[in-house]
Amino acid sequence: MRTRPGTCQRKARYPTEAAALEVAARASIALRPYRCPLCRQYHLTSRTKGMRLPRFERERRKGEPEAP
């Protein structure tokens, strides 16, 4: 899926992946950073299906009880 110019303009931009990961770690939902092909900076997305999650999110999910 490609980022559209309008979507890129509305999203927060982070100069490095590390900066985006810091913000994602503080979020209450699962977020992962990706590099935008338009602005060449990093954005955050909640789409994680089939994607590698950051380490802090994998550890957070380990601590949660299993859903029935």
N, CA, C and O atoms as a GROMACS GRO file, in nm:
protein
  272
    1MET      N    1   0.085  -0.118   0.000
    1MET     CA    2   0.000   0.000   0.000
    1MET      C    3   0.089   0.124   0.000
    1MET      O    4   0.183   0.134   0.079
    2ARG      N    5   0.059   0.215  -0.087
    2ARG     CA    6   0.137   0.338  -0.097
    2ARG      C    7   0.070   0.452  -0.021
    2ARG      O    8  -0.052   0.459  -0.012
    3THR      N    9   0.153   0.539   0.032
    3THR     CA   10   0.102   0.657   0.102
    3THR      C   11   0.067   0.762  -0.002
    3THR      O   12   0.147   0.795  -0.089
    4ARG      N   13  -0.053   0.814   0.008
    4ARG     CA   14  -0.097   0.920  -0.083
    4ARG      C   15  -0.045   1.054  -0.033
    4ARG      O   16  -0.022   1.071   0.087
    5PRO      N   17  -0.025   1.150  -0.123
    5PRO     CA   18   0.027   1.281  -0.080
    5PRO      C   19  -0.058   1.348   0.028
    5PRO      O   20  -0.002   1.407   0.120
    6GLY      N   21  -0.189   1.339   0.019
    6GLY     CA   22  -0.276   1.401   0.121
    6GLY      C   23  -0.259   1.335   0.256
    6GLY      O   24  -0.261   1.402   0.359
    7THR      N   25  -0.242   1.204   0.256
    7THR     CA   26  -0.221   1.130   0.381
    7THR      C   27  -0.087   1.167   0.441
    7THR      O   28  -0.076   1.187   0.562
    8CYS      N   29   0.015   1.175   0.360
    8CYS     CA   30   0.149   1.210   0.407
    8CYS      C   31   0.148   1.348   0.472
    8CYS      O   32   0.210   1.368   0.576
    9GLN      N   33   0.079   1.443   0.412
    9GLN     CA   34   0.075   1.580   0.466
    9GLN      C   35   0.005   1.587   0.600
    9GLN      O   36   0.040   1.670   0.684
   10ARG      N   37  -0.096   1.500   0.623
   10ARG     CA   38  -0.171   1.503   0.749
   10ARG      C   39  -0.098   1.433   0.863
   10ARG      O   40  -0.121   1.465   0.979
   11LYS      N   41  -0.011   1.339   0.831
   11LYS     CA   42   0.054   1.260   0.935
   11LYS      C   43   0.175   1.332   0.995
   11LYS      O   44   0.240   1.414   0.930
   12ALA      N   45   0.201   1.298   1.121
   12ALA     CA   46   0.321   1.351   1.186
   12ALA      C   47   0.443   1.287   1.121
   12ALA      O   48   0.440   1.171   1.081
   13ARG      N   49   0.550   1.365   1.112
   13ARG     CA   50   0.673   1.316   1.050
   13ARG      C   51   0.783   1.309   1.155
   13ARG      O   52   0.794   1.396   1.241
   14TYR      N   53   0.862   1.204   1.146
   14TYR     CA   54   0.974   1.184   1.238
   14TYR      C   55   1.100   1.167   1.154
   14TYR      O   56   1.099   1.092   1.057
   15PRO      N   57   1.207   1.234   1.191
   15PRO     CA   58   1.329   1.231   1.109
   15PRO      C   59   1.400   1.096   1.111
   15PRO      O   60   1.469   1.060   1.015
   16THR      N   61   1.384   1.020   1.220
   16THR     CA   62   1.451   0.891   1.230
   16THR      C   63   1.352   0.784   1.277
   16THR      O   64   1.249   0.815   1.336
   17GLU      N   65   1.387   0.661   1.250
   17GLU     CA   66   1.304   0.550   1.297
   17GLU      C   67   1.303   0.545   1.449
   17GLU      O   68   1.200   0.513   1.510
   18ALA      N   69   1.416   0.577   1.511
   18ALA     CA   70   1.425   0.576   1.657
   18ALA      C   71   1.328   0.678   1.719
   18ALA      O   72   1.265   0.649   1.820
   19ALA      N   73   1.317   0.794   1.659
   19ALA     CA   74   1.224   0.897   1.709
   19ALA      C   75   1.080   0.849   1.696
   19ALA      O   76   0.999   0.872   1.786
   20ALA      N   77   1.047   0.784   1.586
   20ALA     CA   78   0.912   0.732   1.567
   20ALA      C   79   0.883   0.619   1.665
   20ALA      O   80   0.772   0.609   1.717
   21LEU      N   81   0.982   0.535   1.692
   21LEU     CA   82   0.964   0.425   1.788
   21LEU      C   83   0.940   0.477   1.929
   21LEU      O   84   0.863   0.417   2.004
   22GLU      N   85   1.004   0.587   1.966
   22GLU     CA   86   0.982   0.646   2.099
   22GLU      C   87   0.836   0.688   2.116
   22GLU      O   88   0.777   0.664   2.221
   23VAL      N   89   0.780   0.750   2.015
   23VAL     CA   90   0.640   0.792   2.020
   23VAL      C   91   0.549   0.670   2.020
   23VAL      O   92   0.451   0.666   2.094
   24ALA      N   93   0.579   0.571   1.939
   24ALA     CA   94   0.498   0.449   1.931
   24ALA      C   95   0.497   0.375   2.064
   24ALA      O   96   0.396   0.316   2.101
   25ALA      N   97   0.608   0.378   2.136
   25ALA     CA   98   0.616   0.308   2.265
   25ALA      C   99   0.525   0.371   2.370
   25ALA      O  100   0.478   0.302   2.460
   26ARG      N  101   0.499   0.500   2.358
   26ARG     CA  102   0.412   0.570   2.454
   26ARG      C  103   0.264   0.561   2.418
   26ARG      O  104   0.179   0.597   2.500
   27ALA      N  105   0.233   0.514   2.298
   27ALA     CA  106   0.094   0.509   2.252
   27ALA      C  107   0.018   0.397   2.321
   27ALA      O  108   0.076   0.296   2.361
   28SER      N  109  -0.112   0.416   2.335
   28SER     CA  110  -0.196   0.315   2.400
   28SER      C  111  -0.237   0.204   2.304
   28SER      O  112  -0.290   0.101   2.348
   29ILE      N  113  -0.214   0.222   2.174
   29ILE     CA  114  -0.244   0.117   2.077
   29ILE      C  115  -0.115   0.075   2.007
   29ILE      O  116  -0.014   0.145   2.015
   30ALA      N  117  -0.119  -0.038   1.940
   30ALA     CA  118   0.000  -0.088   1.870
   30ALA      C  119   0.026  -0.003   1.746
   30ALA      O  120  -0.060   0.009   1.658
   31LEU      N  121   0.143   0.056   1.739
   31LEU     CA  122   0.184   0.135   1.624
   31LEU      C  123   0.320   0.086   1.578
   31LEU      O  124   0.400   0.037   1.657
   32ARG      N  125   0.346   0.100   1.449
   32ARG     CA  126   0.477   0.068   1.398
   32ARG      C  127   0.518   0.176   1.300
   32ARG      O  128   0.434   0.231   1.229
   33PRO      N  129   0.647   0.207   1.295
   33PRO     CA  130   0.695   0.310   1.203
   33PRO      C  131   0.720   0.252   1.064
   33PRO      O  132   0.748   0.133   1.048
   34TYR      N  133   0.709   0.337   0.965
   34TYR     CA  134   0.746   0.300   0.829
   34TYR      C  135   0.803   0.423   0.760
   34TYR      O  136   0.768   0.536   0.791
   35ARG      N  137   0.892   0.397   0.666
   35ARG     CA  138   0.952   0.508   0.593
   35ARG      C  139   0.863   0.544   0.475
   35ARG      O  140   0.827   0.459   0.394
   36CYS      N  141   0.828   0.670   0.466
   36CYS     CA  142   0.739   0.719   0.361
   36CYS      C  143   0.819   0.740   0.232
   36CYS      O  144   0.922   0.807   0.233
   37PRO      N  145   0.771   0.684   0.121
   37PRO     CA  146   0.843   0.704  -0.005
   37PRO      C  147   0.829   0.846  -0.062
   37PRO      O  148   0.905   0.884  -0.150
   38LEU      N  149   0.733   0.922  -0.011
   38LEU     CA  150   0.713   1.058  -0.061
   38LEU      C  151   0.804   1.159   0.007
   38LEU      O  152   0.877   1.233  -0.059
   39CYS      N  153   0.801   1.163   0.141
   39CYS     CA  154   0.878   1.263   0.215
   39CYS      C  155   1.011   1.207   0.268
   39CYS      O  156   1.095   1.283   0.317
   40ARG      N  157   1.029   1.077   0.259
   40ARG     CA  158   1.151   1.007   0.303
   40ARG      C  159   1.174   1.018   0.454
   40ARG      O  160   1.286   0.996   0.502
   41GLN      N  161   1.068   1.052   0.528
   41GLN     CA  162   1.076   1.052   0.673
   41GLN      C  163   0.989   0.938   0.723
   41GLN      O  164   0.937   0.860   0.643
   42TYR      N  165   0.973   0.927   0.855
   42TYR     CA  166   0.898   0.816   0.913
   42TYR      C  167   0.761   0.862   0.962
   42TYR      O  168   0.748   0.970   1.020
   43HIS      N  169   0.661   0.779   0.938
   43HIS     CA  170   0.526   0.798   0.989
   43HIS      C  171   0.494   0.677   1.076
   43HIS      O  172   0.569   0.579   1.077
   44LEU      N  173   0.383   0.684   1.149
   44LEU     CA  174   0.336   0.571   1.228
   44LEU      C  175   0.206   0.518   1.169
   44LEU      O  176   0.124   0.595   1.118
   45THR      N  177   0.189   0.387   1.176
   45THR     CA  178   0.066   0.325   1.130
   45THR      C  179   0.019   0.223   1.232
   45THR      O  180   0.099   0.162   1.303
   46SER      N  181  -0.112   0.206   1.238
   46SER     CA  182  -0.168   0.103   1.327
   46SER      C  183  -0.187  -0.028   1.252
   46SER      O  184  -0.224  -0.128   1.313
   47ARG      N  185  -0.162  -0.029   1.124
   47ARG     CA  186  -0.173  -0.152   1.046
   47ARG      C  187  -0.052  -0.240   1.074
   47ARG      O  188   0.061  -0.206   1.038
   48THR      N  189  -0.078  -0.351   1.139
   48THR     CA  190   0.032  -0.439   1.177
   48THR      C  191   0.014  -0.582   1.126
   48THR      O  192   0.100  -0.666   1.150
   49LYS      N  193  -0.095  -0.610   1.055
   49LYS     CA  194  -0.121  -0.745   1.007
   49LYS      C  195  -0.010  -0.787   0.911
   49LYS      O  196   0.013  -0.724   0.808
   50GLY      N  197   0.056  -0.896   0.946
   50GLY     CA  198   0.162  -0.948   0.863
   50GLY      C  199   0.293  -0.872   0.871
   50GLY      O  200   0.387  -0.904   0.798
   51MET      N  201   0.300  -0.772   0.957
   51MET     CA  202   0.422  -0.691   0.969
   51MET      C  203   0.497  -0.726   1.096
   51MET      O  204   0.439  -0.774   1.193
   52ARG      N  205   0.626  -0.700   1.094
   52ARG     CA  206   0.708  -0.722   1.213
   52ARG      C  207   0.680  -0.609   1.312
   52ARG      O  208   0.689  -0.491   1.278
   53LEU      N  209   0.645  -0.648   1.434
   53LEU     CA  210   0.618  -0.549   1.538
   53LEU      C  211   0.748  -0.510   1.608
   53LEU      O  212   0.841  -0.591   1.615
   54PRO      N  213   0.757  -0.388   1.660
   54PRO     CA  214   0.874  -0.348   1.737
   54PRO      C  215   0.886  -0.433   1.864
   54PRO      O  216   0.787  -0.486   1.913
   55ARG      N  217   1.006  -0.446   1.914
   55ARG     CA  218   1.034  -0.530   2.031
   55ARG      C  219   0.946  -0.493   2.150
   55ARG      O  220   0.892  -0.582   2.217
   56PHE      N  221   0.930  -0.363   2.180
   56PHE     CA  222   0.851  -0.324   2.296
   56PHE      C  223   0.707  -0.371   2.282
   56PHE      O  224   0.643  -0.404   2.383
   57GLU      N  225   0.654  -0.375   2.161
   57GLU     CA  226   0.516  -0.420   2.142
   57GLU      C  227   0.505  -0.572   2.158
   57GLU      O  228   0.407  -0.621   2.213
   58ARG      N  229   0.605  -0.646   2.111
   58ARG     CA  230   0.605  -0.792   2.131
   58ARG      C  231   0.611  -0.825   2.279
   58ARG      O  232   0.542  -0.916   2.326
   59GLU      N  233   0.694  -0.752   2.354
   59GLU     CA  234   0.705  -0.775   2.498
   59GLU      C  235   0.576  -0.736   2.571
   59GLU      O  236   0.535  -0.803   2.665
   60ARG      N  237   0.512  -0.627   2.526
   60ARG     CA  238   0.386  -0.583   2.586
   60ARG      C  239   0.278  -0.690   2.566
   60ARG      O  240   0.201  -0.718   2.658
   61ARG      N  241   0.274  -0.749   2.448
   61ARG     CA  242   0.175  -0.853   2.420
   61ARG      C  243   0.202  -0.982   2.495
   61ARG      O  244   0.108  -1.055   2.526
   62LYS      N  245   0.327  -1.012   2.524
   62LYS     CA  246   0.360  -1.132   2.603
   62LYS      C  247   0.298  -1.124   2.742
   62LYS      O  248   0.254  -1.226   2.797
   63GLY      N  249   0.294  -1.005   2.800
   63GLY     CA  250   0.245  -0.985   2.934
   63GLY      C  251   0.094  -0.984   2.945
   63GLY      O  252   0.040  -0.994   3.056
   64GLU      N  253   0.024  -0.972   2.832
   64GLU     CA  254  -0.122  -0.969   2.836
   64GLU      C  255  -0.179  -1.110   2.843
   64GLU      O  256  -0.122  -1.203   2.786
   65PRO      N  257  -0.290  -1.127   2.914
   65PRO     CA  258  -0.353  -1.259   2.918
   65PRO      C  259  -0.411  -1.295   2.781
   65PRO      O  260  -0.449  -1.206   2.704
   66GLU      N  261  -0.419  -1.423   2.751
   66GLU     CA  262  -0.473  -1.472   2.624
   66GLU      C  263  -0.621  -1.441   2.614
   66GLU      O  264  -0.693  -1.452   2.713
   67ALA      N  265  -0.668  -1.402   2.497
   67ALA     CA  266  -0.811  -1.378   2.476
   67ALA      C  267  -0.884  -1.511   2.460
   67ALA      O  268  -0.832  -1.601   2.393
   68PRO      N  269  -1.004  -1.528   2.519
   68PRO     CA  270  -1.075  -1.656   2.507
   68PRO      C  271  -1.127  -1.684   2.370
   68PRO      O  272  -1.188  -1.789   2.348
   0.00000   0.00000   0.00000
